């Protein structure tokens, strides 16, 4: 199913002549701000009342965006942001919603993750952003913070405890703390996105027997903590471990995109959540009874024998923060 639109049609109205497509806009602006140090560009690139939701909480306004950008660049001054993919769909009232997957490389020079170690790190980020009239109006951002912690010789649990000990008791993002933003869409109607959503619903309904029929036997899985694995047993271990930790949690799909583009495999981007009680053994150790909200994003690429690539992100540190604050 093709869902391509003319690059200078209604989707890019108001973006000027500099950008050829949503992909070009996202990749160019990301490079300008982070690697080009054009932080002042956030004054026009971000809407004044922009909402940025991360698993750790919500930041509102342009000043918070600039402060967070500078803090990250201070801790990782040589960070390179390698755009792996931009999966997008049209927004209901103009513009588009993009799901941008980034692989970053950097050297740790000290900051939120502790004193400088000089160690090289590699981690992924996925940012869902609503863009219209040459500005970002709404954003959902997940960074694989556990991957950074592990490469610096720590764990997600230990970093979460250190942040709490340092006085960071800010509430994480939950359905109760979330705020409505200007983007009200839920994605596009596309058979590849529907296929991906159906699989996730089956997995969250404990139907793990669906894995061999949905995934290529040689599928490559990228999961939180910077983990890279291959094959059905690894995929089963990951999804069962997550669901086992929250066996009675409510699963929700917040947004879905399916796309078929020239020179690309069919692919899908799904933003989802699990909300419930940490009542089972699994990814997060012994049951604690804590109330947990997991915000995740999954990107998949389809091949002739099913899903051949699955990149799923959520923030283990944010989950451990919720557990430790309650226990």
Secondary structure, 3 states (H helix, E strand, C coil): CCCCCCCCCHHHCCCCCCCCCHHHHHHHHHHHHHHCCCHHHHHHHEEEEEEEEECCEEEECHHHHHHHHHHHHHHCCCCEEEEEEEEEEECCCCCEEEEEEEEEEEECCCECCECCCCCEEEEEEEEEEEEECCEEEEEEEEECHHHHHHHCCCCHHHHHHHHHHCCCCCCCCCCCCCCCCCCCCCECCCHHHHHHHHHHHHHHCCCHHHHHHHEEEEEEEEECCCEEEECHHHHHHHHHHHHHHCCCCEEEEEEEEEECCCCCCCEEEEEEEEEEECCCCECCECCCCCEEEEEEEEEEEEECCEEEEEEEECCHHHHHHHHHHHC
